[in-house]
Amino acid sequence: MASYGKKQSKVKNEAVKVTAAQRAEKREEEAKAFNELLDQKAKQQRRELHVEDYGRLVDTENHNRADGLLEATGIDAAVSAMEATSLSPSESIVYCVRVGGSS
């Protein structure tokens, strides 16, 4: 009867006791995890390549810059010029040409 009509406390004050050493250890763990995350993001932003991959990219021959390799006007002439050389149409860049009026 003594508690009749009185409001019940909804929040219990059961605080967990933590020592200063435990707090410092927790801060160190969080700082270590944060630094690892920063390092991982920095590696992703650098986009580094292995030596072999970089060598493969640099050593490829660029046919687009060769002067006078192919000279043709029109699609049929370009295809026949490519067939006459060592380049096949599947090895070179294909440009899409729109013929006719706009729709």
Rosetta constraint file for C-alpha pairs under 8 A:
AtomPair CA 18 CA 22 HARMONIC 6.26 0.50
AtomPair CA 18 CA 23 HARMONIC 6.87 0.50
AtomPair CA 19 CA 23 HARMONIC 6.43 0.50
AtomPair CA 20 CA 24 HARMONIC 6.17 0.50
AtomPair CA 21 CA 25 HARMONIC 6.12 0.50
AtomPair CA 22 CA 26 HARMONIC 6.15 0.50
AtomPair CA 23 CA 27 HARMONIC 6.22 0.50
AtomPair CA 24 CA 28 HARMONIC 6.21 0.50
AtomPair CA 25 CA 29 HARMONIC 6.28 0.50
AtomPair CA 26 CA 30 HARMONIC 6.24 0.50
AtomPair CA 27 CA 31 HARMONIC 6.08 0.50
AtomPair CA 28 CA 32 HARMONIC 6.09 0.50
AtomPair CA 29 CA 33 HARMONIC 6.22 0.50
AtomPair CA 30 CA 34 HARMONIC 6.11 0.50
AtomPair CA 31 CA 35 HARMONIC 6.11 0.50
AtomPair CA 32 CA 36 HARMONIC 6.23 0.50
AtomPair CA 33 CA 37 HARMONIC 6.28 0.50
AtomPair CA 34 CA 38 HARMONIC 6.27 0.50
AtomPair CA 35 CA 39 HARMONIC 6.17 0.50
AtomPair CA 36 CA 40 HARMONIC 6.16 0.50
AtomPair CA 37 CA 41 HARMONIC 6.25 0.50
AtomPair CA 38 CA 42 HARMONIC 6.11 0.50
AtomPair CA 39 CA 43 HARMONIC 6.23 0.50
AtomPair CA 40 CA 44 HARMONIC 6.40 0.50
AtomPair CA 41 CA 45 HARMONIC 6.26 0.50
AtomPair CA 42 CA 46 HARMONIC 6.26 0.50
AtomPair CA 43 CA 47 HARMONIC 6.60 0.50
AtomPair CA 43 CA 48 HARMONIC 7.47 0.50
AtomPair CA 49 CA 53 HARMONIC 6.13 0.50
AtomPair CA 49 CA 54 HARMONIC 6.04 0.50
AtomPair CA 50 CA 54 HARMONIC 6.24 0.50
AtomPair CA 51 CA 55 HARMONIC 6.08 0.50
AtomPair CA 52 CA 56 HARMONIC 6.21 0.50
AtomPair CA 53 CA 57 HARMONIC 6.35 0.50
AtomPair CA 54 CA 58 HARMONIC 6.20 0.50
AtomPair CA 55 CA 59 HARMONIC 5.86 0.50
AtomPair CA 56 CA 60 HARMONIC 6.43 0.50
AtomPair CA 62 CA 66 HARMONIC 7.41 0.50
AtomPair CA 70 CA 78 HARMONIC 7.56 0.50
AtomPair CA 70 CA 81 HARMONIC 6.63 0.50
AtomPair CA 70 CA 82 HARMONIC 7.22 0.50
AtomPair CA 71 CA 78 HARMONIC 7.37 0.50
AtomPair CA 71 CA 81 HARMONIC 7.64 0.50
AtomPair CA 72 CA 77 HARMONIC 5.49 0.50
AtomPair CA 72 CA 78 HARMONIC 5.06 0.50
AtomPair CA 72 CA 81 HARMONIC 7.01 0.50
AtomPair CA 73 CA 77 HARMONIC 6.14 0.50
AtomPair CA 73 CA 78 HARMONIC 6.60 0.50
AtomPair CA 74 CA 78 HARMONIC 6.22 0.50
AtomPair CA 75 CA 79 HARMONIC 6.19 0.50
AtomPair CA 76 CA 80 HARMONIC 6.20 0.50
AtomPair CA 77 CA 81 HARMONIC 6.01 0.50
AtomPair CA 78 CA 82 HARMONIC 6.15 0.50
AtomPair CA 79 CA 83 HARMONIC 6.20 0.50
AtomPair CA 79 CA 89 HARMONIC 6.78 0.50
AtomPair CA 80 CA 84 HARMONIC 6.21 0.50
AtomPair CA 81 CA 85 HARMONIC 6.52 0.50
AtomPair CA 82 CA 86 HARMONIC 7.18 0.50
AtomPair CA 82 CA 87 HARMONIC 5.52 0.50
AtomPair CA 82 CA 88 HARMONIC 5.82 0.50
AtomPair CA 82 CA 89 HARMONIC 6.43 0.50
AtomPair CA 83 CA 87 HARMONIC 6.68 0.50
AtomPair CA 83 CA 88 HARMONIC 5.89 0.50
AtomPair CA 83 CA 89 HARMONIC 7.48 0.50
AtomPair CA 87 CA 91 HARMONIC 6.25 0.50
AtomPair CA 87 CA 92 HARMONIC 6.98 0.50
AtomPair CA 88 CA 92 HARMONIC 6.87 0.50
AtomPair CA 89 CA 93 HARMONIC 7.80 0.50
AtomPair CA 89 CA 94 HARMONIC 7.60 0.50
